Amino acid sequence: MQNLTPAAMVAFGLELGPAIWFGFAAERIGRAVQRWPAALRIVVPAVLAAPYLLVSISQHIFHWQWFALYSLLPVAMAWLLTHSAAADREQGGDWRDWFILLLLGLAVDLRWFESAWPAGLRALNELFLVDAGLYGFLAIRQLSGTGYNFCLRWSDWRSGLRELVFFTPVVIALGLAVGFIHPHRNLPGMGSALLRWVLIFFLTAVPEELYFRAWVQNLLERRVGRRAALVGASILFGLSHFNKRAVHFNWRYVLLATIAGLFYGRAWRENRRVPASTITHASVDWLWSLWF
């Protein structure tokens, strides 16, 4: 991110905090939230608007409409998911779940809310949506089987790196064949390369794997089974890249991302662990950024 003023750095910390907190203590947070009065459970995520308030005031771009949106959206999500949890105790997937996932997906892909933020700080919008989704699906809905747990295990590395080995020759061969990737020489320092992998892991791979594997593929499995869910989530993952690096429909990116989704989904579903698929995803993006 650019434009990292002190206020922006505080806002980034405020948004990263809940994502990390849920990653290490989601079950404890969920149990604690369920003990709160119902009204409090629903209104408390309005505090997620604090980073927007901090950044917008410091940059002199505050607008009441955006503040209202960032305050009310997580509250509305919590309210809907409260009803979803009551109506669908078997967690087979309620229409409210899919409505919220559609809303979150379109908001990111079509960049609905990014104009609320200064240039260089629009990643804060995606982190806000991650936090709102984590609170709604893990604390309120208490969706099981997500695997959003960042107490890393050896099995996460084994699954993630295995799928990377399987996927790499496929993506290189196909990417070169369709003219999507172009090899180039790049020898960054070890520290720079490691930092790039960590940033991709947390800022790109974690949000996407949380959405497409922990939520979409997880819910689809309950309706259509493991194989169909893997294919369905992968197609949706591919389609989410239709407007990346192109003005019009980028069919090459969609094709390769769909195939990538199959390998990411395989890594996740082996032990239902988001870290496993995130390792594959981050490593693919990292290798691409370095040499293609």
N, C-alpha and C positions, 0 to 999 in steps of 0.2 A: 504494500500500500504506500501511496505517496501522501504528501500533505499531513505528515504526522506531527501535528502540534501537540503540546501537553494535554489539551482537552481530548484530542482524538485518541491519544495513547490510553488515557483513563477510560474512555468509552470502549476501546478495544478490550481492555482488561475486564470491564463490566460485562461485556458480551461473551468473552471467552470463558469467564468464570463458571456460569451455569452449565455450559457444554462439558467442561472438565469435571465439574461436580457430579453431574449425572453419569459421566463415564466411569466414575469410581464408586458411586454410592446410589445408583438409581433405585434399588429396592428400598433402601432406608429412607430416601426422600419420599418415595411413593407412600410408604407406611405412615410417615409423619404427616404428609399432606392429607391423607384420608382421615386423620384424626381432627382436622380443622372443621369448623362449621362450614356448611355447604356454601353459603354466600361468600365466605372468605376465600375458599378454594377457587371460586370463579373469578373474583375481582383482583386477587393478588398478582396475577401476571401483568397487570397494567403497569407495574414498575419496570417492565422491560422497555418502556418508552424512554427511560432515563438517559441512555446513551444518545438518542436522537436529540433530546432536550439539551444535553451538554454540548454536543457538537454544533447544533444549529444556532444556539445562542452565541457561542464563542466565534462562529464564522459569520454571524449577522444574516442568517438565512432562515430564521425560524418562521414557520407558517402554522397557524392553528389547525388547518386541515390535516397536515401531515402528523402533527402531534396527536390529534384525535384518532387518526388511523392507527398509529403505532400504540396508542393506549387501548383502543377498543378491539383491535383484531385479536390479540391473544386472549382477551376476555371472552369474545364471541366463540373462539375455538374451544376454550375450556367449557363454556356452557353447552356447546354442541356435543362435545365428547363426554360430558357428564350424562347427557341423555343417551348417547350411544352406548356407554357402559351399562346403563340400566336396561336398555332394550335388547342388548346383544351380549348377554353374560357368557355365552360360549365363545365369543370373539371370532365369529365366522366372517365378520366384516359387515358393518352397517353402512347405509347410504351416507350417513354423516361423516364416517371415516373417509370415504372416497371423495366426498365433496371437499373436505379440507385438503386432502392430498392433491386434488385437481387445482384448487386455489393456490396452494403453495408452489406447485410445479409451474403453473402459468405465470405466477408472480416473478419467479426467477427467470424462466426462459424468455418471457416477453419484457422483462425489466420494468415492470409496472411501477415500482416504488423507488427506483434508483435516482430519479431526478430530485429526490428529497435531500440527497447527500452531496457534499462537495466532490469535485473531481478527485479521484485517487482514494476516496474513502467509501466507495460503494459496496465494498466487501462487507461493511458493517451492516448493510441491509440484509445480506444473506445470513450473517450470524444471528441477527435478530430473529429471522424466520426459523432458524435451527433451534434457538432457545424456546421460541413459542411452541414449536412442534414437540420438542422434548418434554416440556411441561405438560402439554395436552395429552400426548400419547403415552408417556411413561408414568407421570404422576396422577393424572386424572383418569385416563382410559385404562392405564396399567396393562398395556398390551404386552402379552407374553411372547417369548421366543425371539425378541429383537436382536439379542446379542450385542447390544450397545454397552460394552464393558471394556475399559482400557487398562485393566490389570493384565498386561500381555502375558501370553503363554507361549511355550515352545511350539505348540500345535498351530498357533496363529502364523508363525513364521514358516513352518513346514507347509501348511496349506497355501499360504499366500505366495511363497516363492515357487512352489511346485506349479501353480497355475501360471505364474509369470514365465517359467521355462516352457510350458506347453504353448502359451499364447505368442511369445516373441517371434518364433519363425513364421507363424501364420500372419501376424500383422505386418512384418517386414516384407514378406513375399507379396501379399495382397496390396499393401500400401504402395510399394514400388510399381506394381502392375497397373494400378489405377491412377498413378501419378499424384498420390496424396502426400507421400513423404519423399524427402530428398536428403540423402546423407550429406553431412558436412563435418569437417574436423573441428573439434572443440575439446580443449584439455584444461578444464577449470582446476583450481586448487582444491585439495581434499576438503578443506573447511568450507569453501564456497559451495561445492557440490553437495556436501552433507546438509548444509543449511537449506539449500534449495529443496532437497528431498523432504526435510522436516516441514517446510512451509507448504509444499504440495500436499503432504500427508494430512495436515490439519485444516488447511484453508480450502482445499479442493476435494480431496478424496473422502475425507470424513463426512462432510455434508451430503455428498452424492451417494455414498454407500449407505448412510443412515436412511436417506429417502428411498432409494430404489431397492435396497435389500432388506433392511430392518422393518420398513413399513410396507412398501408395495409388494415385494416378492413374498414376504411373510404373510400378508393378508391373502394374496392370491393363492398361496398353497392350501389354505383352508377351504377354498372354493373349488379349485380345479386340479389340485395335486401338484407334486414336486416338479415334474417335467414341464407341464404346461405353464406353471408359474415362472419357472426359469426362463422359458422362451418369451412369455408375455412381458416380464419385467425387463428383459434384455431389449426387446423391441421398443418399449417405452423409453428406455435409457438411450437407445440409438436415436429415436425421434427427438429427444430433448436437445440433440446437437444440430438440429436442422439449420439453425441460423448462426452457427459458430464459424468464425473465419470466412464468412461469405455474406454477400448482400442477399442472395436468393437461396433457395433450398439446396443445402450442401449434401448431395446424396452420397458422396464419398465418405464424409465424416459420419453420416448416419449409418452407412454400411459397416464401417470399421468399429464404430462405437457399439453397434448391436452385437457384433461378434465379441468384442471386449466384454460386454455385459454378460455373455454366457460364461466366460471364465471367471469374472468377478463373482457372479452368482454361485458358481460351483465352489469357489473358495468360501463364501459365506455359509452355504447350506451344509457343508461337511460337518461343522460343529456349531452352526448357527452363531457365528462370531463376526461382528462388524470389523474388528481389527484384522482378521485374515483377508477379507476382500479389500480392505483399505490398503494393506501392504501391497497386494497385486496392483491395485489401481494407481497408487502413488508411484510405484516403481516404473510402471508403463509410462506415465506422464513424465516422470523424471528422465528416463532414457530418451524419450521423444524430444524433450526440451534441450538435452545435451547434444544429441548426435543426429537428429532428424528435423 
